[in-house]
């Protein structure tokens, strides 16, 4: 069964945060529902539709930015009370707009995530989780990394309170009271949690998660250990997941999975015969999807997927057909309705254009006055700077509430300097940036939107010395490791700040306890790093000498800045060099072969045209011609990939002998000649003999 959906834009509010739009429950199936949305201007708006027009139910005055909006009520009754989080306050409204609750929590930071279950309220700030019952403090937990979302398994079905936290360090933490029962590692930083099927599924223990790198999965949260049900990889390289809902949009009696992503992709997965979901529908919108829910808003009898976007559009993807088959009379009536709507929209557009022209003239006149004052217009930017494990590159996403004119990217004394001019109505821009480990600094993005008077906002992103490393929870301790040991008069907080400076994905606050252990993996080479440190001592182990060399240089520099004397010692394992070269080998061999194939394509095509066929070619060359487009496309996707590998091998060569006190930079040209006619054994022999 194919799914065909038509898009309808209902209205636009202010910029919205993640999970701030809900549909109020309907009185009966497939009747029009009211929608309620909160924006970053602090306004809550509830509206319905009548004869194709938006009818407001209530609208509040502006206030603090609304970070979350949830529906609640007495368990096993319709959940139609509206709860919102703004700053550190929780407010409650009836479906008519009457405020019945104003609860100031004891959180010192703004609320980032919220979940309601009966009289129980589950909240999280950046690192702090709190549980309240009837607005009275019950439980508290301090997380080791940032909390992105919070949820609780259905109490009415399981008769136990099981909150779950989605944390930035790729872990779901299952709680009981104020304690962690167990931790579940997931394949990426989890950004959103949802109950499977809306109620936990058959067992009531099913929990869906979405990650910032676009993966989706289902886990059964039992009392003793988790059961991983399924996981969907992000093979299409779509954006991170911001919202999930369960709703039977296919109309087959089984709830489907609705997914909204930060690159504007909307997906529908259905559960047919298999337990794993199957993608049935996807559509790309021009901006990130902050909220998603299935229901009926536009017209009785037609289900739809209702979305809220970053810039505040409330949009429906409805099953109502665009063109109806009907009799002549009905067709005339439908056409008349459509003509009236178009006429009304044209009239409104003309009025707005006239108003804009009038205001622009007024501004020009006032700007020429000697007493003229001009205020800088404010605008919101939604940005994300993340490391992609697949190609070891950084993705910079910039999303603005209005059209972008241009973006200037600058880094490290103009080592990188580029300007991107955007087409009309572009509100979202995604850039790929490659970093080199050991070269660190600040990346700056100057964002200029298409608004008057001209204004610009600057965003800064830190590129760490070990920028290609990613947090992991397990490493192979049997690898040949090189060790760097620091001993000195430094505090636990100071050595932690050095680790934060050197490596990505480390929480800014020092972890609880007297000692910290972090594991990392290089996303490009798959080498590993272990960091164990406490007050007065830090031990760093890696199977890559270059990683240890970078750490030694940077940590020495940071300690010198703070006038701290360090006793630095290191143990170099010669076997690790051969080990690292073997890790590089398959990547280098593949890239060299790909480059050679691409170089042959033009010559082979000329031969093909000259001879009229390819029968005279050996099978290997015929295969290159058949796959020419694919090879060239793949080669374009990996710009400077070969040079990047050459650079890493050169650094490894220099770093190996640097620890021995020998400068071998004069031998680098010979090394590059060996790489051009690459043979693994010859390369290893050169490293041993140099």
Secondary structure by P-SEA (a helix, b strand, c coil): cbbbbbbbbccccccccccccccccccccccbbbbbbbccccbbbbbcccccbbbbcccccccccccbbbbbccccccccbbbbbcccbbbbbcccccccbbbbcccccccccccccccbbbbccccbbbbbccccccbbbbbccccccccccccccccbbbbbbbccccbbbbbccccccccccccccccccccccccccccccbbbbbccccccbbbbbcccbbbbcccccccccccccccccccccccccbbbbbbbcccbbbbbbbbccccbbbbccccccccccccccccccccccbbbbbbbcccccccccccccccccccaaaaaaaaaaaaaaaaaaaaaaaaaaaaaaaaaaaaaaaaacccbbbbbbbbbbbbbbbbbccccbbbbbbbbcccccbbbbbcccccbbbbbbbcccccbbbbbbbbbccbbbbbbbbbbcccccbbbbbbbbbbcccccbbbbcccccccbbbbbbbbccccaaaaaaaaaacccccccccccccbbbbbbbccccccbbbbbbcccbbbbbcccaaaaaaaaaaaaaaaaaacccccccccccaaaaaaaaaaaaaaaaaaaaaaaaaaaaaaaaaaaaaacccccccaaaaaaaaaaaaaaaaaaaccaaaaaaaaaaaaaaaaaaaaaccccccaaaaaaaaaaaccaaaaaaaaaac
